[in-house]
Amino acid sequence: MTEHKLTVPRTARYYTLGTPSEAIQDLWIVCHGYGQLGRYFVRHFSGLDDGKSLVVAPEALSRFYLNGFSGRVGATWMTKEDRLSEIGDQANYLNLLLAEQLRLLPKEVRVTVLGFSQGGATVCRWLASGNVPAHRLVLWAASFPEDIDFEAGNSAFRELPVALVYGMQDAFITPEGLEKKQALMMQLGIRPQLYTFDGGHTIQAETLSLVHERLGRF
């Protein structure tokens, strides 16, 4: 048996809050977690829809039924199967999406990349894959991927302001896991600002506003 690969066009779906214009100062690219859909995830960022920000929520390319063979549908960025191809496809997808948005916005717009849960690993791999013009990174309830290429990672994350955010009741965050994640980030020269809130595995509006306000002052 011989494995073959063929690159094919795909239709990617994304959602936005705000309208591209010369008034936009901040562009947010926000990547959802495992089993979520873009149209629901983007609603968590309604507080940023102030006429000066554009929020773009790309949806992962692989969808599945959350329970059995019917009912609610979710999306996932990748599985362990053919993962290197998945990572490459994600980078191509997000690069095209970002380029399309920047084409519609002022040249001085500030780009913030946010990854929630599984989306955090996705955006880290994306940033490490090439010269992504990001100005800020927010990892929310997210694990920094251990398979980051350290040479590429050092270049991508050098001097990039990073916020690490999680809820104190998040069942997916353990002290041991957090310590391991921070140690890995330190190896890449990342000194994240840490934000916590009273809650679980979700986006919390007040903390999001706080990160938006303070992250630019790193």
C-alpha positions as CSV (number, residue, x, y, z in Angstrom):
1,M,0.0,0.0,0.0
2,T,1.3,3.5,-0.9
3,E,0.0,6.7,0.6
4,H,-0.6,9.6,-1.7
5,K,-1.5,13.2,-1.0
6,L,-3.4,15.7,-3.2
7,T,-3.8,19.4,-2.4
8,V,-7.4,20.4,-3.1
9,P,-9.4,23.7,-2.7
10,R,-11.4,24.0,0.5
11,T,-14.3,26.3,1.5
12,A,-13.4,27.8,4.9
13,R,-16.0,29.6,7.0
14,Y,-15.4,32.5,9.3
15,Y,-17.4,35.1,11.2
16,T,-16.8,38.7,12.0
17,L,-17.9,41.4,14.5
18,G,-17.5,44.9,13.2
19,T,-17.1,46.4,9.7
20,P,-13.7,47.0,8.0
21,S,-13.0,50.7,7.7
22,E,-10.4,53.4,8.2
23,A,-11.6,53.7,11.8
24,I,-10.5,50.2,12.7
25,Q,-7.5,50.3,15.1
26,D,-7.5,46.7,16.3
27,L,-7.9,43.5,14.4
28,W,-8.5,40.4,16.5
29,I,-8.1,36.9,15.0
30,V,-9.7,34.6,17.5
31,C,-9.5,30.8,17.2
32,H,-12.1,28.6,19.0
33,G,-11.6,25.5,21.0
34,Y,-12.3,21.8,20.4
35,G,-15.9,21.0,19.4
36,Q,-16.9,24.7,19.0
37,L,-18.3,26.6,16.0
38,G,-17.2,30.0,14.9
39,R,-20.7,31.6,15.0
40,Y,-21.1,30.8,18.7
41,F,-17.6,31.5,19.7
42,V,-17.4,35.0,18.2
43,R,-20.3,36.1,20.4
44,H,-18.0,36.1,23.4
45,F,-16.2,39.1,21.9
46,S,-19.2,41.4,21.4
47,G,-17.7,43.7,24.0
48,L,-14.9,44.5,21.5
49,D,-17.4,45.6,18.8
50,D,-16.9,49.3,19.5
51,G,-16.4,50.7,16.0
52,K,-12.6,50.6,16.5
53,S,-12.1,46.9,16.5
54,L,-12.8,44.1,14.0
55,V,-13.1,40.6,15.4
56,V,-12.6,37.7,13.0
57,A,-13.3,34.1,14.1
58,P,-12.1,31.5,11.7
59,E,-13.8,28.0,12.0
60,A,-11.6,24.9,11.9
61,L,-11.9,22.9,8.7
62,S,-12.9,19.6,10.2
63,R,-16.5,19.2,11.6
64,F,-18.1,16.3,13.4
65,Y,-21.2,15.3,15.3
66,L,-20.6,16.0,19.0
67,N,-22.8,13.0,20.1
68,G,-23.3,10.0,17.9
69,F,-24.4,10.4,14.3
70,S,-26.7,13.4,14.4
71,G,-27.6,16.5,16.4
72,R,-25.1,19.3,17.4
73,V,-22.0,19.8,15.3
74,G,-18.6,21.0,16.4
75,A,-15.3,21.6,14.7
76,T,-11.7,20.6,15.5
77,W,-8.4,22.1,14.3
78,M,-6.6,18.7,14.1
79,T,-6.2,15.2,15.4
80,K,-3.2,13.0,15.7
81,E,-3.8,11.6,12.2
82,D,-1.6,13.2,9.4
83,R,-1.0,16.1,11.8
84,L,1.8,17.7,9.8
85,S,-0.4,18.2,6.8
86,E,-3.1,19.6,9.1
87,I,-0.7,22.0,10.6
88,G,0.4,23.2,7.2
89,D,-3.2,23.5,6.0
90,Q,-4.0,25.6,9.1
91,A,-1.1,28.0,8.5
92,N,-2.1,28.4,4.8
93,Y,-5.7,29.1,5.8
94,L,-4.9,31.6,8.5
95,N,-2.4,33.4,6.4
96,L,-4.9,33.8,3.6
97,L,-7.5,35.0,6.0
98,L,-5.3,37.5,7.7
99,A,-4.0,38.9,4.4
100,E,-7.6,39.4,3.2
101,Q,-8.5,41.3,6.3
102,L,-5.4,43.5,6.3
103,R,-6.1,44.4,2.7
104,L,-9.3,46.1,3.9
105,L,-7.8,47.9,7.0
106,P,-5.4,50.8,7.7
107,K,-1.8,49.9,7.5
108,E,-1.1,50.8,11.1
109,V,-3.8,48.4,12.5
110,R,-2.8,46.4,15.5
111,V,-3.2,42.6,15.1
112,T,-4.0,40.5,18.2
113,V,-4.1,36.8,17.8
114,L,-6.1,34.9,20.5
115,G,-6.3,31.1,20.8
116,F,-8.8,29.5,23.2
117,S,-8.2,25.9,24.4
118,Q,-7.3,23.8,21.4
119,G,-7.1,27.0,19.4
120,G,-4.2,28.2,21.5
121,A,-1.9,25.4,20.2
122,T,-3.2,26.2,16.7
123,V,-2.3,29.9,16.8
124,C,1.1,29.1,18.3
125,R,2.0,26.7,15.5
126,W,0.7,29.3,13.0
127,L,2.9,32.1,14.4
128,A,5.9,29.8,14.5
129,S,5.4,28.7,10.9
130,G,6.4,32.0,9.3
131,N,6.4,35.8,9.4
132,V,2.9,36.4,10.7
133,P,2.5,40.2,11.3
134,A,1.0,39.8,14.8
135,H,1.5,42.5,17.5
136,R,0.0,40.6,20.5
137,L,-0.8,37.0,21.5
138,V,-3.5,35.9,24.0
139,L,-3.5,32.3,25.1
140,W,-6.8,31.6,26.9
141,A,-7.2,28.3,28.7
142,A,-4.7,27.1,26.2
143,S,-1.7,24.8,26.3
144,F,1.5,25.9,24.6
145,P,2.3,23.0,22.1
146,E,5.4,21.0,23.0
147,D,6.2,20.3,19.4
148,I,7.1,23.9,18.5
149,D,10.3,24.2,16.5
150,F,12.5,26.1,18.9
151,E,14.5,28.0,16.3
152,A,11.4,29.1,14.5
153,G,9.7,29.7,17.9
154,N,12.4,32.0,19.2
155,S,12.2,34.1,16.1
156,A,8.4,34.2,16.1
157,F,7.8,35.0,19.7
158,R,10.8,37.3,20.4
159,E,9.5,40.5,21.9
160,L,5.9,39.6,21.2
161,P,3.6,40.6,24.1
162,V,1.8,37.5,25.4
163,A,-1.1,37.2,27.8
164,L,-1.8,33.8,29.5
165,V,-5.4,33.7,30.8
166,Y,-7.4,31.0,32.6
167,G,-10.3,30.6,35.0
168,M,-9.6,29.5,38.5
169,Q,-12.2,26.8,38.3
170,D,-11.1,25.5,34.9
171,A,-11.1,21.7,35.1
172,F,-8.6,21.5,32.3
173,I,-5.9,23.6,34.0
174,T,-3.8,22.0,36.7
175,P,-0.9,23.5,38.7
176,E,1.5,20.9,37.2
177,G,0.3,21.5,33.7
178,L,0.5,25.3,34.1
179,E,4.1,25.0,35.5
180,K,5.1,22.9,32.6
181,K,3.6,25.2,30.1
182,Q,5.3,28.3,31.6
183,A,8.6,26.5,31.7
184,L,8.3,25.7,27.9
185,M,7.4,29.3,27.2
186,M,10.4,30.5,29.2
187,Q,12.7,28.4,27.0
188,L,11.4,30.4,24.0
189,G,12.0,33.7,25.8
190,I,8.3,34.3,26.4
191,R,7.5,36.2,29.6
192,P,3.7,36.2,29.6
193,Q,1.5,38.4,31.6
194,L,-0.8,36.2,33.7
195,Y,-4.5,36.9,34.1
196,T,-7.0,34.8,36.1
197,F,-10.7,35.1,36.8
198,D,-13.3,33.4,38.9
199,G,-14.8,31.0,36.4
200,G,-14.3,27.8,34.3
201,H,-13.4,26.9,30.8
202,T,-14.8,29.9,29.0
203,I,-14.2,33.5,27.8
204,Q,-15.0,36.0,30.5
205,A,-15.9,39.5,29.2
206,E,-14.5,41.6,32.0
207,T,-11.1,39.8,31.8
208,L,-11.1,40.1,28.0
209,S,-11.6,43.9,28.3
210,L,-8.8,44.1,30.9
211,V,-6.4,42.2,28.7
212,H,-7.3,44.4,25.7
213,E,-6.6,47.5,27.8
214,R,-3.3,46.4,29.4
215,L,-1.7,44.2,26.8
216,G,-0.7,47.2,24.7
217,R,1.3,48.6,27.6
218,F,3.8,45.7,27.9
